[in-house]
Amino acid sequence: MKPRPLPPEESALGGTWRSFMDQALAEAMIAAREGETPVGALLLSPSGEVLARGRNRSIARHDPTAHAEILCLRQAGERLGNYRLTGSILVVTLEPCLMCVGALLHARVAGVVFGAADPKAGALVSNLDGAALPFANHAMWAVPGVMAQECAGLLKHFFQKRRKD
């Protein structure tokens, strides 16, 4: 595995991981109200500016790739006029899946801050160290577990309610 770069100091971004995760959680709550799996994300510039916000939209868009992470990358790419989002930072409520990790690597995202681990499909720490794959031409840093209880609680409540209904 490739060595991971180190994450920047939070203070250099004008906020804390917690303050950014609060914003991602707000997106996840909207997704839940829309009947989507409650995952929210935001993509930050290297200086901490919010470039894009996203939430899961797979059901509404009839698109298996419409994960919060992918939608953030698309939005930021359009905004910046570039598919390379070098130095950007993704903040997401759930550990990204393999598809999303692949897209993050291709976009040259510097790192990922995530809330809840995903023991079924997580591809950063739970099942795979996708941020440092030996064959990839890019490596990312990862900060897991930011507001993990809040993020996991939202998912748990959503699926409990869905099973009742």
C-alpha positions in Angstrom: 0.0 0.0 0.0 1.1 3.6 -0.7 1.8 5.8 2.3 -1.1 8.2 2.9 -0.5 11.9 3.0 -1.4 13.7 6.2 -4.6 15.8 6.6 -4.3 19.5 7.1 -4.9 21.2 10.4 -8.6 22.0 10.7 -7.8 25.6 11.8 -6.3 26.2 8.3 -9.7 25.5 6.8 -11.7 28.1 8.7 -13.7 25.5 10.6 -13.6 22.2 12.3 -14.3 18.8 11.0 -17.3 18.8 13.3 -18.7 22.1 11.8 -18.3 20.7 8.3 -19.9 17.4 9.3 -22.9 19.3 10.7 -23.4 20.6 7.1 -23.1 17.2 5.6 -25.6 15.8 8.2 -28.0 18.5 7.2 -27.8 17.2 3.6 -28.3 13.6 4.9 -31.5 14.7 6.8 -32.9 16.2 3.5 -32.2 12.9 1.8 -34.0 11.0 4.6 -37.1 13.2 4.2 -37.0 12.5 0.4 -36.9 8.7 1.1 -33.3 8.3 0.1 -30.6 6.6 2.2 -29.5 9.5 4.4 -26.0 10.2 3.3 -24.8 13.8 2.9 -21.6 15.2 1.7 -19.7 18.4 0.9 -16.6 19.1 -1.0 -14.2 21.7 0.3 -11.5 23.6 -1.6 -8.0 23.4 -0.2 -8.7 26.6 1.8 -12.0 25.3 3.2 -14.5 26.9 0.9 -17.6 24.8 0.2 -17.4 23.9 -3.5 -20.4 21.5 -3.6 -23.0 19.9 -1.5 -24.7 16.6 -2.2 -27.0 13.9 -0.8 -28.0 10.5 -2.0 -30.4 10.8 -5.0 -30.2 7.3 -6.5 -34.0 6.6 -6.1 -35.1 10.0 -7.4 -32.7 9.9 -10.4 -33.1 6.2 -11.1 -29.3 6.2 -11.1 -27.2 3.8 -9.0 -24.2 6.2 -9.3 -26.1 9.1 -7.7 -24.4 8.8 -4.3 -23.7 12.0 -2.4 -20.0 11.8 -3.1 -20.4 11.4 -6.8 -22.9 14.3 -7.0 -20.5 16.5 -5.1 -17.7 15.7 -7.5 -19.9 16.4 -10.5 -21.1 19.7 -9.1 -17.6 20.9 -8.2 -16.2 19.8 -11.6 -18.8 21.9 -13.4 -18.3 24.9 -11.0 -14.5 24.8 -11.5 -14.5 23.7 -15.1 -12.2 20.8 -14.4 -12.6 17.1 -13.6 -9.4 17.3 -11.5 -10.3 18.6 -8.0 -6.7 18.5 -6.7 -6.4 19.4 -3.1 -10.1 19.2 -2.3 -11.5 17.5 0.8 -14.7 15.4 0.9 -16.7 15.5 4.1 -19.3 12.7 4.1 -21.6 11.1 6.7 -20.9 7.5 5.7 -17.6 5.8 4.7 -17.5 5.8 0.9 -18.1 2.7 -1.1 -15.6 1.3 -3.7 -17.3 3.2 -6.6 -17.0 6.5 -4.7 -13.4 5.8 -3.6 -12.5 5.2 -7.3 -14.1 8.5 -8.4 -12.4 10.3 -5.5 -9.0 8.9 -6.6 -9.6 9.8 -10.3 -10.6 13.4 -9.2 -7.4 13.7 -7.2 -9.2 14.6 -4.0 -6.7 15.1 -1.2 -8.6 13.4 1.6 -11.9 12.2 3.0 -13.4 13.0 6.4 -16.3 10.6 7.2 -18.7 9.9 10.1 -20.0 6.4 10.3 -18.0 3.4 9.2 -19.8 1.1 6.8 -19.0 -2.5 7.6 -20.9 -3.8 4.6 -19.6 -1.6 1.8 -17.0 0.8 3.2 -13.9 1.0 1.1 -11.6 3.3 3.1 -11.2 1.5 6.4 -13.9 -1.2 6.9 -13.2 -3.6 4.1 -10.4 -2.1 2.1 -7.8 0.6 2.3 -9.0 2.2 -0.9 -7.2 5.5 -0.2 -3.8 3.8 -0.7 -4.2 1.1 -3.3 -0.8 0.1 -4.7 -1.9 0.3 -8.3 -3.6 3.7 -8.1 -1.7 6.8 -9.2 -3.0 8.9 -6.3 -3.3 8.4 -2.6 -5.6 10.2 -0.1 -5.6 10.7 3.6 -8.7 9.7 5.6 -10.1 11.0 8.9 -12.7 8.5 10.1 -15.3 8.7 12.9 -16.1 12.4 13.0 -19.6 12.6 14.7 -19.8 8.8 14.1 -22.7 8.3 16.6 -24.8 11.1 15.0 -24.2 9.8 11.5 -24.8 6.2 12.4 -27.9 7.1 14.4 -29.5 8.8 11.5 -29.0 5.8 9.3 -30.2 3.4 12.0 -33.4 5.4 12.6 -34.1 5.7 8.9 -33.8 1.9 8.3 -35.8 1.1 11.4 -38.6 3.3 10.3 -38.5 1.9 6.7 -38.8 -1.7 8.1 -41.8 -0.6 10.2 -43.5 1.0 7.2 
